[in-house]
Amino acid sequence: MPSRTSLGAWDMSIPVSIQPLEAPDIPDCAGLSAAAFARDPHTIVKQLGRQPYNIFEITRLSLEENLKR
């Protein structure tokens, strides 16, 4: 059950643990990125071009390259 903070606001936090990204995490992270940009007007317009802007693939490839470093 949410509780109130010292300032009276509702504390809706959930426990979070930040860990280093590993290769098996990449599809899930790319999916989160794609979902986050799904309603972004600029991304929607880019998807209408000759070469559709695929956030999932762009993120997946970028994360894979970063893990190689």
C-alpha positions in Angstrom: 0.0 0.0 0.0 1.4 3.4 -0.9 2.4 5.6 2.0 2.7 9.4 2.4 6.1 11.0 2.2 7.3 13.6 4.7 5.9 16.3 2.4 2.5 14.7 2.2 2.8 13.3 -1.3 2.0 9.7 -2.1 5.0 7.5 -2.4 4.3 5.2 -5.4 7.8 3.9 -5.6 8.7 0.3 -6.4 11.9 -1.4 -5.4 14.5 -0.9 -8.2 17.9 -2.6 -8.7 20.2 -1.2 -11.3 22.5 -3.9 -12.7 24.9 -3.9 -15.7 23.3 -4.7 -19.0 24.0 -8.2 -20.3 23.4 -9.6 -23.8 20.2 -11.5 -22.9 18.7 -8.2 -21.6 19.0 -6.5 -25.0 15.7 -7.6 -26.6 13.7 -6.5 -23.5 15.5 -3.1 -23.4 15.0 -2.6 -27.1 11.3 -3.4 -26.6 11.0 -0.9 -23.7 12.7 1.8 -25.9 10.3 1.0 -28.8 7.3 1.2 -26.5 8.5 4.5 -25.0 8.7 6.1 -28.4 5.6 4.5 -29.9 3.5 7.7 -29.5 6.3 10.2 -30.0 5.2 12.5 -32.9 8.7 12.8 -34.3 9.2 9.1 -34.3 5.8 8.5 -36.0 6.7 10.9 -38.8 10.1 9.2 -39.3 8.3 5.9 -39.6 6.4 7.3 -42.6 9.6 7.8 -44.7 11.1 5.7 -47.3 13.3 3.9 -44.7 11.0 3.5 -41.7 12.6 4.4 -38.4 12.6 1.1 -36.4 13.4 2.1 -32.8 13.6 -1.6 -31.7 16.3 -2.4 -34.3 18.2 0.9 -33.7 18.3 0.3 -30.0 19.1 -3.4 -30.3 22.1 -2.7 -32.6 23.3 0.2 -30.5 23.2 -1.8 -27.3 25.0 -4.7 -28.9 27.7 -2.4 -30.2 28.1 -0.8 -26.7 28.5 -4.2 -25.0 31.4 -5.0 -27.4 33.4 -2.1 -26.0 
